[in-house]
């Protein structure tokens, strides 16, 4: 039994490059997932039955089918349709689609948690539906959803490791190469585990701080 | 020459793969449930050293990608311990540990959901700590924990798809093989996705039915 982490020192730049790719993919997917999630949440909260139904079906499918299956569907299926994307774009697309389903759930519960009195007050004040959504519903819903959105983002980071299955050399993919090069798989994957735990811990810390900052006056009970 | 049609026989192959997925899901859920509940009971008894150790362990397993845990067990452990490990063994170890971590979290919050006054009352009546756990805490905690458990089980079924990456012939792996042979990604991945979807729905409805039964005793029946 040998355990020698110093073996990995020369490979740290490779792993750092992988980590950068993971961070980039997750940041893009967060933006994509958030945009999609807001739209879908609004559709699900809307009164139009058809769009609401479609939005529900989208969330239902993406929540109940494994991510790797969604990923393979896009990676192998899109070229059939003549859409040629590289592994990175396919990965970001898949992460955004899956992230959108989870984000929409969070934002929808944020919308449903808004005191109906606030919206009635806005309606009585003669604000249009668009303004009510833009200036009242979304800001409140997003502000109260920061912490759950943080855990959606943590999940996104963990899920992004699966992108290594479509030949993308993000953090996990890079580690696979290092493990094959050094013949020290235990050291490599133990380090990788610690790296992901640290990364997700930082994200939840940031989400917690942001949550406290954005909800300061509510915490004081001013309301 | 390769046979590129997608035939009825391929559906049978996929169902075989689904059988492997279900078997591993059932086995690892059972093992994970036992381990996770043991950790929670250790915490309930405030066992020194062991309780904080497993709490940290659960945190580590919860916040790192299952794929990395799988690689650590499948590629890392054999080198560290100088033994052989089959893909199925690696899958069972990893998925059981991962499920245990999430079960632990659910069990702890379910136990904590029970009011202090109930525990104090039970103690005043002279019940031992074990009797309190058996007769007061467990029945209520089980009903409370079943909701989050349903979500967890649906999620863990999807997580089993990752073991295809280390070569276990589960539903996803059979899908990948058929995908390469038939070159019909849309059909193959749609059927695979549909099978996972149906299994997830089956788990969700079974748990919902169980929850109604467990909650029945605590329902207000009138005087």
Interface residues (C-beta under 8 A of the other chain):
Chain A: X1 X2 X3 X61 X63 X64 X65 X66 X67 X68 X69 X70 X72 X73 X76 X77 X80 X154 X158 X159 X161 X162 X164 X165 X172 X175 X176 X179 X183 X184 X185 X186 X187 X188 X189 X190 X192 X193 X196 X197 X200 X201
Chain B: X59 X60 X63 X64 X65 X66 X67 X68 X69 X71 X72 X75 X76 X77 X79 X80 X81 X82 X154 X158 X159 X160 X161 X162 X164 X165 X172 X175 X176 X179 X185 X186 X189 X190 X192 X193 X196 X197 X200 X201
